[in-house]
Amino acid sequence: MTSVPRLEVDRRILLFDFDGTIVVTEVLARQAIQSYFSERRIEVPETFPQMIVGKTWKLAVKQMADEARRLGLDLPGEDLLREEFQSRYRAKFTEGVPLVPGFLERFPEMKSRAEFVGIVTGSERHEVESILSSWGLENAFERIWAAGEYPGSKPDPAPYLQAMGDLGVERDRVIVFEDSSAGMESAYRAGVGFVQISHESHSPPSDPRALLTLRDWFELRL
């Protein structure tokens, strides 16, 4: 078996996506969407629950609503639909949100060697903070850029461009950790190198643009 190359993180700026990269939440979001339609016996394309992957709730629901109108489906307004989905999603937090395997074991060394660690996510801030707190990680990251705190949404490069602009750092000092096609495209278009975490991803098994592709954090060699 070919060994995974080492990743050089010393004095680098490390920017982590959240859902699917640090925590296993995308399955919870899909379940929330599926349960809403199932209870109402509304048949929708299988692609609907997948629309949330790598995107903000606002963008995902807009895409669903646009597709529903095209298909002639009768759905409530986007704001009400988003509130319903998010309420179901957050209710699942009480069951516990698992971390991507190996994150707790590898993150402390990454943080100790890096210059800065932050999160750039399409999730809302209070959702991210709630989950981090449940794991005792509320002070683990130096800054969080969440939905609504930057223009655009992944795959737009705006989230990562905003983070780099706020930090005043050059692209070649940054390493991004992503799992979704939208997130990796965002990082690529922002001109930064990225590592693909494929544990929960529905992206191609290995994006050829990635610095590394890891099944989970246990594979990371520093």
PLY file of the C-alpha trace (Angstrom):
ply
format ascii 1.0
element vertex 222
property float x
property float y
property float z
element edge 221
property int vertex1
property int vertex2
end_header
0.00 0.00 0.00
1.32 3.46 -0.91
1.93 5.61 2.15
0.33 9.03 2.43
2.91 11.85 2.07
3.58 14.12 5.00
1.85 17.50 5.16
4.00 20.47 6.10
1.94 22.69 8.44
4.68 24.52 10.37
3.87 28.24 10.60
1.08 27.89 8.06
-2.43 29.34 8.10
-4.82 26.39 8.41
-8.45 26.99 7.40
-10.92 24.19 8.02
-14.33 23.63 6.55
-16.70 22.32 9.24
-19.44 19.95 8.04
-18.02 16.73 6.66
-14.47 17.86 7.42
-14.43 18.22 11.21
-17.87 16.85 12.10
-20.17 14.27 10.53
-23.22 16.46 10.03
-24.11 16.31 6.36
-25.98 13.04 6.87
-28.03 14.77 9.60
-28.94 17.61 7.24
-29.99 15.17 4.53
-32.11 13.23 7.03
-33.83 16.44 8.13
-34.75 17.26 4.54
-35.87 13.73 3.74
-38.07 13.52 6.86
-39.87 16.74 5.94
-40.86 15.47 2.51
-41.62 11.92 3.69
-44.04 13.11 6.36
-45.92 15.10 3.76
-45.76 12.28 1.22
-44.18 14.60 -1.30
-42.09 12.80 -3.87
-39.03 14.80 -4.77
-35.91 13.91 -6.78
-33.15 12.17 -4.85
-30.98 15.18 -5.66
-32.94 17.43 -3.27
-31.31 16.23 -0.02
-27.89 16.35 -1.72
-28.26 20.06 -2.50
-27.24 20.97 1.05
-23.78 19.43 0.74
-21.12 22.12 0.85
-23.61 25.00 0.75
-25.37 27.37 3.12
-28.95 26.54 4.06
-30.09 29.69 2.26
-28.47 28.76 -1.03
-29.50 25.10 -0.82
-33.15 25.94 -0.11
-33.20 28.47 -2.94
-31.97 25.79 -5.34
-34.60 23.36 -4.05
-37.36 25.94 -4.39
-36.29 26.82 -7.93
-36.27 23.13 -8.90
-39.62 22.55 -7.16
-41.20 25.34 -9.16
-39.81 23.85 -12.35
-41.31 20.48 -11.41
-44.65 21.99 -10.38
-44.30 21.00 -6.71
-46.23 23.04 -4.15
-43.82 24.05 -1.37
-43.97 26.86 1.22
-41.88 30.00 0.85
-38.12 29.71 1.07
-37.86 31.28 4.53
-40.45 28.93 6.04
-38.92 25.92 4.32
-35.45 26.80 5.57
-36.70 27.28 9.12
-38.41 23.88 9.02
-35.31 22.11 7.72
-32.99 23.81 10.21
-35.30 23.10 13.14
-35.25 19.39 12.31
-31.49 19.50 11.76
-30.74 21.18 15.10
-33.03 18.78 16.93
-30.62 16.02 15.94
-27.79 17.72 17.86
-29.27 16.36 21.11
-28.34 12.86 19.93
-24.71 13.94 19.67
-22.79 14.97 16.57
-19.79 12.73 15.84
-16.40 14.04 14.78
-14.67 12.82 11.65
-12.44 9.95 12.89
-9.01 11.03 14.01
-9.71 14.75 14.34
-9.32 14.87 18.12
-6.10 12.89 17.87
-4.44 14.91 15.07
-5.69 18.46 15.64
-3.63 19.34 18.76
-0.33 18.78 16.95
-1.56 20.64 13.87
-2.53 23.62 16.02
0.74 23.60 17.95
2.78 23.77 14.75
0.60 26.12 12.70
0.61 29.92 12.96
-3.19 30.16 12.87
-6.19 27.81 12.80
-9.66 28.91 11.75
-12.97 27.64 10.38
-14.56 28.81 7.12
-18.03 27.32 6.87
-21.40 27.65 5.22
-23.10 26.75 8.50
-24.49 29.37 10.86
-22.26 30.49 13.69
-24.48 29.32 16.55
-24.70 25.82 15.02
-20.91 25.58 14.77
-20.34 26.95 18.27
-22.95 24.63 19.76
-21.33 21.52 18.29
-17.77 22.62 19.15
-18.84 23.30 22.72
-20.36 19.83 23.04
-16.87 18.43 22.37
-15.02 20.92 24.57
-13.58 22.60 21.48
-15.13 26.03 21.97
-11.67 27.63 22.27
-9.86 25.41 19.80
-10.04 27.78 16.83
-8.82 31.34 16.69
-11.60 32.58 14.42
-14.73 31.34 12.66
-16.08 32.71 9.38
-19.69 31.48 9.18
-22.68 31.91 6.86
-23.59 35.54 6.34
-20.14 36.80 7.35
-18.74 36.93 3.82
-20.18 37.68 0.39
-21.14 34.75 -1.80
-21.21 31.07 -0.90
-19.07 28.08 -1.80
-18.21 27.22 -4.60
-17.66 30.97 -4.93
-14.12 31.79 -3.71
-15.48 34.62 -1.54
-15.38 32.76 1.82
-11.66 32.01 1.57
-10.81 35.34 -0.02
-12.59 37.05 2.88
-10.65 35.03 5.45
-7.30 35.72 3.79
-8.15 39.41 3.42
-9.12 39.71 7.07
-5.89 38.01 8.11
-3.73 39.89 5.63
-1.95 36.74 4.45
-0.70 35.55 1.08
-2.24 32.52 -0.63
0.94 30.45 -0.50
0.86 30.46 3.33
-2.62 28.94 3.50
-3.77 25.31 3.57
-7.49 24.57 3.37
-9.19 21.36 4.52
-12.39 20.51 2.63
-14.65 17.59 1.80
-17.28 18.74 -0.72
-16.98 19.57 -4.40
-18.33 23.05 -3.68
-15.77 23.63 -0.93
-12.83 22.36 -2.93
-13.88 24.47 -5.91
-14.07 27.50 -3.59
-10.54 26.90 -2.33
-9.20 26.25 -5.83
-10.76 29.42 -7.20
-9.33 31.36 -4.26
-5.91 30.13 -5.33
-5.06 28.13 -2.21
-3.89 24.56 -1.77
-6.37 22.19 -0.19
-6.49 18.76 1.43
-9.52 16.60 0.66
-11.16 14.75 3.55
-13.27 12.05 1.91
-14.85 10.41 4.99
-18.36 11.82 4.46
-17.88 13.33 1.03
-19.96 12.75 -2.08
-17.22 14.28 -4.17
-14.97 12.24 -6.47
-12.86 9.79 -4.42
-9.75 11.84 -5.10
-9.75 15.33 -6.54
-6.62 15.62 -8.73
-6.16 19.24 -7.63
-5.84 18.30 -3.94
-2.50 18.38 -2.13
-3.59 15.16 -0.40
-6.72 13.05 -0.17
-7.37 11.46 3.23
-10.14 9.03 4.15
-10.08 10.45 7.67
-7.73 12.33 9.98
-5.98 9.17 11.16
-4.27 9.05 7.74
-2.66 12.45 8.20
1.13 12.38 8.62
2.80 15.56 9.84
0 1
1 2
2 3
3 4
4 5
5 6
6 7
7 8
8 9
9 10
10 11
11 12
12 13
13 14
14 15
15 16
16 17
17 18
18 19
19 20
20 21
21 22
22 23
23 24
24 25
25 26
26 27
27 28
28 29
29 30
30 31
31 32
32 33
33 34
34 35
35 36
36 37
37 38
38 39
39 40
40 41
41 42
42 43
43 44
44 45
45 46
46 47
47 48
48 49
49 50
50 51
51 52
52 53
53 54
54 55
55 56
56 57
57 58
58 59
59 60
60 61
61 62
62 63
63 64
64 65
65 66
66 67
67 68
68 69
69 70
70 71
71 72
72 73
73 74
74 75
75 76
76 77
77 78
78 79
79 80
80 81
81 82
82 83
83 84
84 85
85 86
86 87
87 88
88 89
89 90
90 91
91 92
92 93
93 94
94 95
95 96
96 97
97 98
98 99
99 100
100 101
101 102
102 103
103 104
104 105
105 106
106 107
107 108
108 109
109 110
110 111
111 112
112 113
113 114
114 115
115 116
116 117
117 118
118 119
119 120
120 121
121 122
122 123
123 124
124 125
125 126
126 127
127 128
128 129
129 130
130 131
131 132
132 133
133 134
134 135
135 136
136 137
137 138
138 139
139 140
140 141
141 142
142 143
143 144
144 145
145 146
146 147
147 148
148 149
149 150
150 151
151 152
152 153
153 154
154 155
155 156
156 157
157 158
158 159
159 160
160 161
161 162
162 163
163 164
164 165
165 166
166 167
167 168
168 169
169 170
170 171
171 172
172 173
173 174
174 175
175 176
176 177
177 178
178 179
179 180
180 181
181 182
182 183
183 184
184 185
185 186
186 187
187 188
188 189
189 190
190 191
191 192
192 193
193 194
194 195
195 196
196 197
197 198
198 199
199 200
200 201
201 202
202 203
203 204
204 205
205 206
206 207
207 208
208 209
209 210
210 211
211 212
212 213
213 214
214 215
215 216
216 217
217 218
218 219
219 220
220 221
